[in-house]
Amino acid sequence: MRSEPVSSPGDQPLRARYAILRGSRAVVCSFLASRLLIIAIIVLSQMVFAPGRFGQPTGVLPVLTNWDGAWYLGIAEHGYEFQPGVESNTGFFPLYPMLVRGIAPVFRNTGFAAVVLSNLFLLGAGLLLNTVVRLDFADPIISRTAVSLLMFSPVSYFFSSAYTESTFLLLSLAAFFAASRKQWLVACLCGMALSATRNVGLLIGLPLFIEFVRQTWKRDAGCKSLLTPRILFFALIPLGFLSFMWFTRVAFHDPLAYAHATAVWGRKLVPPWQTIANAKSLPPFHLWVFASLLGAALLLWATGIWLKVRLSHLVWTGLLLATYLCSNSLEAMPRYLSIVFPLFIIMAVLTTRFPGSLETIFAVSVALLTICTALSANGYWMT
Amino acid sequence: MASAQLAAEPRTSRSFVPPQVREFFRGTGIVFIAFFGSRFLIVGIILLAKMIISPGHAWIPGGLRTMLTQWDGMWYLDIARHGYFARYETRANISFFPFYPILVKLVSFIFHDFRVAALIVSNTCFLFAAILLQKLIKVDYPDEKVNRAAIMFLMFGPASFFYSCAYTESTFLLLAVSAFLAAVRGHWLVAGLCGMCLSVTRNVGLLLTLPLFIEYVRQNWDTKRGLRSLIHARVLLLGLIPLGLGLFLFYGYVVSKDPIAFVHGHGAWGRKFVSPVQTFQSMKVFPPFYNAYHLSVLIVGLGVFAAAFIYKLRLSYLVWSAMLITLYLCSNSLEAIPRYLSVVFPLWITAGLLVRRFEWSYEVALASSAALLSLCTALFASGYWIT
């Protein structure tokens, strides 16, 4: 199934330079269509739905900046605050709010700036996903399908919200793309930014290292073949995470302030069976949606092994899934899964194997997106 | 050649499926995938929506069967259970045509549950309607992509959950597509019988006479012989179509001494023949969501219908679509317009042609369609007014 890379940067420098723009029209089309659809669903559903428990926000922007978005905007506007034992914004990592704060003066509205930033990152992530898929699969239908499934994924409205999803997705794809082109400084700088976006960003070190080994390993030289100065770039990856720890140590005398803050929301490292046992406490709708999407993700991951998808992609997926399974709660599972981009690649490959399945999978995804967006827009708990 | 025949022989003798049946189902894999995919999706949305969405004003307790047999479905089940009554001071079930409830009654002898029987009739009719539509499209457009897109739009159309409800949509669609397919293949007795059943399924079924006559003229017209070329015993078979409606009128006369009892019954729902301007004026009474929903579906439907002229669809398809759309626009209300448009099958064919021409639009159109389908299904399941 795997085909040779479409072009090699060394052989065709110009084509490689603009590789990210190949097939970009389809990506932009998917991006615009999915965003307009989300706006339409928000507007239409607010006309007819009875409000949920948390009150009906009016308009599109409040929908895209509530829940965690409000925490990120709080950090961008007022900085960090930490009080042990109560909900604190140190549970949220700093890169995204820093970027929002950076561009907020242009828009004079922090919420709007955050939404613009998230959407730009999503567009960038779409272009990068299209390129990353083409590295392994020459068939343009696979890359186009992967991008469409990403844009219309069940909770893809979070990519346009004041959340870190699109930033995380962009940085992880950029890191893999740079790694595939042997630009290890760029890849590790992206990894560093990723670990300052979310704690799980730190995990990218392993798949990037696997990619490094794949490219550098020489059987006759053995382990010595890996000992090049470029390997030192990997030390950059934890720097993002450590910088945040250092900051909270200086500001609040607690380097683990982020972990203590997330513990208030019930997040802690537990065995997977405890996370699954805790799922019983979720309301039926959320239990069904979260559990079935997690089940589908695990199945896709196993299928990815069978389809011999790139090892680094499989390891990245496995690490993220394992972390989610050990996080004490299935809450926000669809959102967490939405950033595991290899799942979209595996789904795209599968649809080419089974004709007629593409439209069905696509329609199921759009249907879930519609329901989740409508619920989120009308004061129902969707996180 | 001989050795190939010898090799094929044992395989044929082992098959218990008659060759005609195998031929009928050949190439229908995509229809089955889309059918089961879309139906499971609808069932999933109904079950999920009932778990979380705050109930609307018309909420009724019950499970999946109750949800799929509410609104008009209850009227059809009432006819299947107890027959007709005609009382004009209240809404009367004589407004609902008998063919679908007759089928439900017949199937209920097997399943002993009218709701299950109704759902089996609707879903079976829908599956066969899709298979026959696929065959009908192949007659004029052998391109597999056109066919596939048309079937997907049919399956994931904004009102496609009605095909699986106790409504007449799937029966109507099956009979209309069957009549056209039979006519195109020159089987005029089958076409006439399907047309007869169609005119007993819904009043607009009567309109099929004209497009089928156009198809008859297209096949039999001989410039040298002029009108005489049309004079053949087969043309009388088209008379079966109004016969169906005639029988129902006669029944209405016997039951209530009023042959147009169904027309009087319709009046109770505010349905009457008016100018399209008046139909649009009646929008004022609906809340903004319904106006946005009905209008956007109608505009897209009219746009696709206009494109059907550009793509030069068969004249009979164009006339059938034009008559149905005109009648809906003159029915004093845009209520249920997405459902009514869902049976105008030439629109699905044109949509397939359009996305074949503009490939980028397939994803956009399918996503919009699936989104509206899920939103409307969720509202339908939660007791909001969706009819």
Interface residues (C-beta under 8 A of the other chain):
Chain A: R25 A26 C29 S30 A33 S34 L37 A40 I41 L44 S45 M47 V48 F49 A50 P51 G52 S148 F152 P283 P284 F285 W288 V289 P355 G356 S357 E359 T360 F362 A363 V364 V366 A367 L368 L369 T370 I371 A374 L375 Y380
Chain B: G29 I30 I33 A34 G37 S38 L41 G44 I45 L48 A49 M51 I52 I53 S54 P55 G56 R148 M152 F156 P287 P288 F289 Y290 A292 Y293 W360 E363 V364 L366 A367 S368 A370 A371 L373 S374 L375 A378 L379 Y384
